[in-house]
Amino acid sequence: MGQLRIPGPTPCPPEVLQAMAGQMINHRGPEFGEMLQDITARLKQLFQTKNDLYLLTCSGTGGLEAAIVNTLSPGDRVLSVTVGVFGERFTGMAEEFGAEVIPLRFEYGQTADPDEIRRALQKEPEIKAVMVAHNETSTGVTNDLAAISAVVKEFDKLLLVDAISSMGSIDLPVDKWHCDVTVTASQKGWMVPPGLAMVSVSQEAWQAHARARMPRFNWDFARAQKYLEIGQTPWTPAVSIVFGLSVALDMMLKEGLSNIFARHARVGDAAREGVKSLGMSLFPDEKYASNTVTAVSVRDGMDVKEMLKILREEYQIVLAGGQQSLQGKIFRIGHLGLITEEDIKEIISALKEVLPRVSA
Ligand SMILES: *Cc1c(COP(=O)(O)O)cnc(C)c1O
């Protein structure tokens, strides 16, 4: 028993943990080179892309920063579509680097409306890029990225996607949906500890890169490309996490993309049905509810802090609270990566026992 069910870090399979216990190797030697080329090729399959793809040693936020500094210049106008805390982080980052950010905010619990994105792009023809989170982990919502992308590409804008909590768990065909930079991170659906971001880069993103003037060094895609050609990363990578990722990718490709997506859909359904069976409400509209994280509204008179504590101490089940303005208003069940419907059943049974103890 015992489950870590926050939306990252997520549990790792024993095979992955074992691989990570391996002795260090030369990160500029042939063994690492082969592994890096092989991982890159396999990640492209999972991203459903022929675009370039790089491993960066950082958490997801570093990958988002890379998306910004490699494609934009100070003063560039960007439309930042946000439906939650992570959308706000992406927005703030672009502002910090000097972009002129036009935020397009939707109420927490809602998805982004493609028609409003169209109106915003019509109003501001100077916009260079659109930034959006595919799956907003703070509210448990999945945006309709296919529809958003169609609008963004009507106007020929660059599309920068935070896919940190969706890629590898929820269908996101990068090439089909014309995502120019797509970012994910190892500790979410990949069943690997934190430490690596994975980023895909389209031809259009490379054209933007050639003109982009934001300062970049650690995150420079050109440096990543130059070194990948010789089977290396520009700087020392998180070698152990790379070992783990290699094994996790074997497992994922063996299961198959469509099976992985179907499993997350089943698990998401089980979580939503389970929560409702306890008389609780989902925070977002169920139509948009994410298959990687379920956000549950806290009822009046319910002590959510105590609930999380009892689950943690008596059941060894760790769930997540709400972030920022959502603190005390929701709690979240992370269900991405190494997860089955059985795991969800266990969580719902525990909640069933604990809820009466923390309700007024
Ligand atoms: C987890 C997450 C992030 C932040 O990733 P870090 O690895 O903590 O930097 C950003 N966006 C989304 C949607 C996430 O789920």
The ligand as a MOL file (V3000), in Angstrom:
LIG
                    3D

  0  0  0     0  0            999 V3000
M  V30 BEGIN CTAB
M  V30 COUNTS 15 15 0 0 0
M  V30 BEGIN ATOM
M  V30 1 C 4.2830 20.3840 -13.3350 0
M  V30 2 C 3.9150 21.4190 -14.3310 0
M  V30 3 C 4.7420 22.5250 -14.5850 0
M  V30 4 C 5.9810 22.7970 -13.8070 0
M  V30 5 O 6.9160 21.8680 -13.9950 0
M  V30 6 P 8.2260 21.8090 -13.0600 0
M  V30 7 O 8.8120 20.5230 -13.5220 0
M  V30 8 O 7.7840 21.8170 -11.6500 0
M  V30 9 O 9.0750 22.9710 -13.4080 0
M  V30 10 C 4.3590 23.4130 -15.5590 0
M  V30 11 N 3.2250 23.2630 -16.2450 0
M  V30 12 C 2.3930 22.2300 -16.0260 0
M  V30 13 C 1.1400 22.1240 -16.8260 0
M  V30 14 C 2.7190 21.2780 -15.0600 0
M  V30 15 O 1.8960 20.2530 -14.8220 0
M  V30 END ATOM
M  V30 BEGIN BOND
M  V30 1 1 1 2
M  V30 2 1 2 3
M  V30 3 2 2 14
M  V30 4 1 3 4
M  V30 5 2 3 10
M  V30 6 1 4 5
M  V30 7 1 5 6
M  V30 8 2 6 7
M  V30 9 1 6 8
M  V30 10 1 6 9
M  V30 11 1 10 11
M  V30 12 2 11 12
M  V30 13 1 12 13
M  V30 14 1 12 14
M  V30 15 1 14 15
M  V30 END BOND
M  V30 END CTAB
M  END
